[in-house]
């Protein structure tokens, strides 16, 4: 146990910075939302830290651990605001970043914009060297010539250098020789080697990943050093840990070395929260739906664990089009961007139709209702107009809402569209829901799943408002809203384990492979991962190592990742590969021979101070029903008088009939007519569509006790 007992979670989003103080001894948690300060994220972070500590009634010296996620590095890629970066690569491969995969993501677009390389051509230089695919040296490295190229780049003003040599995943000797010489000659230059960052086949993704790491590394080093300093100045003694894209935590030095692994840290925390809450609610299959101020994302959770992918695309030219971004080869929770956020702007398109997003009002000026100068209507303004949100209880009453400015902005939108104001407001809400449901349907089908098999679990400030209607469009019959949903990502971070993922090339046919050699590779990967894990202070005796392999049939151009059995011999490995292949493609090609491409190791261990429970403030003895207000429901096609409940006053076992509104400080959960909601033992509200789904029973909602205990 930490000397100081409390944990502090900080998640910097596009609109709000969420902060949670957790006491792991009893699960007591205190939540605060602070407006993000885009010009200096640390300023909003420290203001929020002071506020949440004051709300919790504890001193900074009692914080023994700080866990952090940020979109800062992702935004640097999107906005091209990273370091001046150079690339040193094998002679003949200078234009790999430009050539890419030679594939258009929109075949018939004559004006297509391909992802622009992070390194301009004058800063991409070649080295005289060449390795064969097995790592043998075909052309020795000319170190002096390579140093002259680097010297020229430094003179041109580069701050960071990516070194990407052909087949360095099989033999890192040339890259490391250059790194050693460059570090001696230019000690201030930030270095990223492909053999350290992405030791895998395929030159373009490996180069793209290494360059992305080099591009954001100086920013990460500066930002994390400043944040550590600010926390110390505030009197917080706890160590700082960073959320990774893979759903685990790491220590600061590892984050500074490879910040590319943090690109999806915030969204990954949302998926982790969905999995954690789902397990505690007894839900094994969950669609973790996270919607904040800027974007909405979905993650599939099977058997209590989110799916993990081994690569994604950053900084897409077209948000929803695969192939339009920069490939990043890292372990990441499999996230599907499905729509806009609460701050997304609605406007009349050039075709005269309603368009919502992708532009967002962000934290400054924010939606019109924030009263900070925003004049354009957003999703939040529409939700407020429809009765889903309470202007007098926004952020628990801590934030003043300008309802007049919101209505004026929607009025201008209605005038531009030539429709009534209420229809414009619901149009914004419904377009967002339909866009999210449509994207979710495709993504779920691509993974061979059926939406009805899952419960939709909503986290983020906006997801609980939209979850019921999105679920109805998907055909999902169960919707869950956990306690503290508005800060779900931050809660997920505080419950996360430490995690280290490592990969090594292993190119061999399955039949006749040297399995003893594979065992030695795994042993080396585990030793490397364990060294990083120990630096986090995680419970080493509770560690779990998962061995995986990238495999394919010989002649195929892509591979699948397979969880390997305990026994590393041909028969059980073949069975595992074929079973995984059938799950994806329904059949295996007869007589085809399989091969290994790479070996992967995932090492996780529980973090001290993570806690296993969550306990938010309760309004014991107070009346749960706060009153009622008119709320628009599309199922009814009209506004209905709807019961409003104090989320904190609902005890486990309580039942509520829809339509109903559940208010807590950070979010609002909406359920429609025909719904039946129960408060589970952990405080999660689970809403289900009644079997008869009797529309004639639509009423004002009622609170009662269940006739029998809920079956878990």
Secondary structure, 3 states (H helix, E strand, C coil): CCCCCEEEEEEECCCEEEEEEEECCCCEEEEEEEECCCCCHHHHHHHHHHHHHHHHCCCHHHEEEEEEEECHHHHHHHHCCCCCEEEEEECCCCCHHHHCCCCCCCCCCCCCCCCCCCCCHHHEEEECCEECCCCCEEECCCHHHHHHHHHHHHHHCCCEEEEECCCCCCCCHHHHHHHHHHHHHCCCCEEEEHHHHCCCCCHHHHHHHHHHHHHHHHHHHHHHHHHHHHHHHCCCCCEEEEECCCCCEEEHHHHHHCHHHHCCHHHHHHHHHHHHHHHHCCCCCEEEEEECCCEEEEEEEECCEECEECCEEECCCCCCCCCCCEEECCCEECCEEEEECCCEEEEECCCCCEEEEEEECCCCCCCHHHCCCCCCCEHHHHHHHCCCCCHHHHHHHCCCCCHHHHHHHHHHHHHHHCCCHHHHHHHHHHHHHHHHHHHHHHHHHHCCCCHHHCEEEEECCCHHHHHHHHHHHHCCCEEEECCCHHHHHHHHHHCCCEEEEEEEEEEEECCCCCHHHHHHHHHHHHHHHHHHHHHHCCCHHHCEEEEEEEEEECCCCCCEEEECCCCCCHHHHHHHHHHHHHHHHCCCCCCCCEEEEEEEEEEEECCCCCCCCCECCCCCCCCCEEEEEEEEECCCCEEEEEEEEEHHHCCCCEEEECCEEEECCCCEEEECCCEEEEECCCCCEEEEECCCCCHHHCCCCCEEECCCCCCC
